[in-house]
Amino acid sequence: DNESFEALVLDPPYMEGLLRNNKNHKAGNGSFSTFRKYYSNGDEANDGPKWHAAVTDLYFKSGVEAHRVLKDNGVMIVKCQDEVSANRQWLTHVEIINYYEKIGFYTKDLFIVMRSNKAGISRLIKQKHARKNHSYFLVFIKLPKHKKLSSHSR
C-alpha cells in the first residue's frame, strides 16, 4: 500500500554482468555460478536498457517504488557499488544520489564498506581503472510532500 513502510533496505544486483539477457555473456561462471543463479535477472529476454544502464534502471525504478511505499520521513538504506562497464568508469553511488534527490529523497548519510578479502578478477588482461574493493550503504529520508530539498536547506 502507499505510504505503508517506515523503513526499507534495497540491495539489488549491482553488476551489469548479472543483468545480461544472454546466458553465455552473464557474469558468474564456474565457482560463481551459485551467485549468478540467485542474483541475476534469469535468462528471460530483456528488451530494456543494457550494460550499466540496466543497473541504474533497476535502482531508479526501485527508488520510485520505495518512494511510493515509504511514509513521510521514512528511511531507505541502499547498497550499491561503483563499476567499470564497457571500459568506462561509472560512479553509480553518485548517479543514485542525484536521481533519488530529484524524486524526493534527502541523502542523510553514506557508509563505505571495505571488503576484507581479495577481489576475484576474471578475464582481466590489462587493468585500466582502480579495482573496486568497497561498496556503499546510502541512507535516504523520504521528504514530506510539502518540503523541497534545496542547496540552502542542506
N, C-alpha and C positions, 0 to 999 in steps of 0.2 A: 504494500500500500504506500501511497505518497506520504512522505514525512513520518515514517514509522520507525526509523532506527536512530539511535543516539550515537552510535559509533560503528565503523566497519573497517575491515582490512582488505586491501586489494593486492594480490600477489600473482599476477598473470605471467605467462612465459614472456621473458624479455629478450629472447634471442630470435632474430628473424629466421634463423635456420630451422626453428621448430614450427614455423608458420607457412612453410612452403607447400604447394599443392602436389608436388611430385615426390613420392616416397623415396626415390633414389637420390634426390637432392636435399633431403632433410638432414639436419644435424642429429647427432646421437646414434652413431653407428657402433658396432662392436660392443664393448663393455658398457657403453652408454645407452644401449637400446631400451632398457627399462625406463630411463629418464625420458627418452623420446615417447615411449608408449603413454606415459602419464601426463606429460606436459605439452605435447604438440597438439595441433588442431585436427589430428586424424588424417585420413587420406582422401577426404572429400574434395570435390572440385571447388576451387576458390576463385571467384570472379572479382574479388576485391583487390585492394592495394597489395603490392608485392614488396619484398625485401624489408627495409627498415620502415617503410610506410605502413606495412601490415602491423608492425609492433605499435606504432603511435596510434593507428586507427583503433586498435584494441584498447589502449589506455584512454583515448579520447571518448570512445563510446561508453566505456565503463565509468568514466568520470561523470558523464551526463546522467547515466542511470543512478550513480551514487548520489548525485545532487538531488535527484528526484525523490529518493527514498530516505535521505537524511533529514532529520529535524533541523530547524534553525540552530546554529551554534554546534551542530553535530560534528564529530571528529572522524576523519578518514585518514588512515595510515596507508601509504602506497609504497610498495617495494619495487625498485627499478634498478637498472644498471645502464650505463652508457655503453655504446657498442661501436664496433667498426663493421660496416656493411658496404659491400661493393668498393672496398678500398677507401672508404670515406669515414671520417670520424663523426659520430653523432652524439651530441650531448643530450641524451634522452631526458635526463632529470630536468634540464632547463626547458626543453620542449613541453614536458608535462606541467611544470610550474606555470609557464606562460599561458598555456591553454586553460588550466584549471582556474587561474585567476580571472580569465575572461568570462568564465561561466558562473562565477560567484563564490569561489573559494578564496580564503586567505591562507597563505603559506605560513604556518605557525612555527615550524621547526624542521630541521634536517639532521638526520643521523647518518654517519658514514660507518659501514661495517666492513672491516678488513678481513679477507679470507686468511686463514692460518696455514693452509696447505698450498702447494704449488698448483698453479692453473694448468689444466690439460690443454695442450695445443695440438691440433691436428692439421695436417696439410700446410703447415707454415714453412714457406720457402725463404722468404725474406721479410723480416719484421719492419713495418713502416709506421706503426703507431705504438704508443705505450700500451702495455698489457693492462687489462682491467682486473685488478685484484681486490676490488671493493664494489659494494653496492650501496644503495641509499634507502633509507626509510624517510619518506617525506610525510610530514604531518600537516594536514589541511583542516581548516574550520569552515563549515558552511556559513557564509554570511547571511544574516536575515535579509529578506527581500528589500526592505527599505534602506539598507546600508550598502553603499557602494564603496569599493576599495579605490583609494586614490593614492598617489605618491605622497601626499601630505599626511595621510592617516597612518602611514607605516611608522 
